[in-house]
Amino acid sequence: MGPVWRLIRGQKDVCHRCGREIVDFPAVGRVVDFQFRPVEKYCWDCYRYIQPFVDEIASEAQDPYQPVTKPAIP
């Protein structure tokens, strides 16, 4: 599975990019054995800076619903 973004609340940590202390923060990481393991954590200012790049990589699907070509049950 690729990188996963998650909002972490109620934990104190340090921003991966600028080094500022953060409390509620977005983090990117991986899910291993149904547990989220953060790799990088960001303050909201740094997240706003990288957000256009995140949206470009993980944008919403253009057409989330596939048209039905034939019925599932004949």
N, C-alpha and C positions, 0 to 999 in steps of 0.2 A: 504494500500500500504506500502511496506517496505521502507527502507532507500534509499535515492536518493542522488547521488553525483552531484555537480554543481560547475563550475568555476565562482567565483564572482569577477568582475572587477570594479575598480574605487572606492572601499570602503576601509576605514581604519578600522582595527580591531586588535585583539590580538590573537595569536595562542593559541588554547585550550590546547596544550600539553606542550609547552615550555615557553609561555608568551611573545614571541617576537612580536613586532609590524609588521603587514603585510598589504600590499595594494591589490595586485591581488592574490587570494588564492582559493584553493579547499575547499569546505565545504560539509558536509553531513547533511541531514535533511529530512524533510517530506514535501509533497505537500498537502496543505489544502486549499480548495476552489480556486484551480488553482494558489495559491501563494506558492512559495518556502519559507519554514521557516527553517533556518539553526539551527542545534543543536550543532555541533562541527565544528570549523574552524581550518585549519592547515596551517603552513608555508610550503614552498616547501621541506625543509630538513626533517621535521617531516612526510610529506606525502610520501617522498621517503622511509622512514623507515617503514611505515605501508602499503605501496602499495602492497607488496606481499600478505598480509592478505586480502586486499580489492579484489585483483584479484582472490584469492581463493574462496571468498564468492560469488562474482558477476562476475564469469568468463563468457566468450562468450558461447553460446550454442554449443554443440558438433555437432549437426546436425540441423541447423536453419530452414531447409526446410523439410516439411513432404512429403513423397511420396504420389502421388495421387493413391488411391485404386479403386475408381470408379468415373465416371464423375458426376459433380454437376447437370447437366441437362440431364435427361434420353433421 
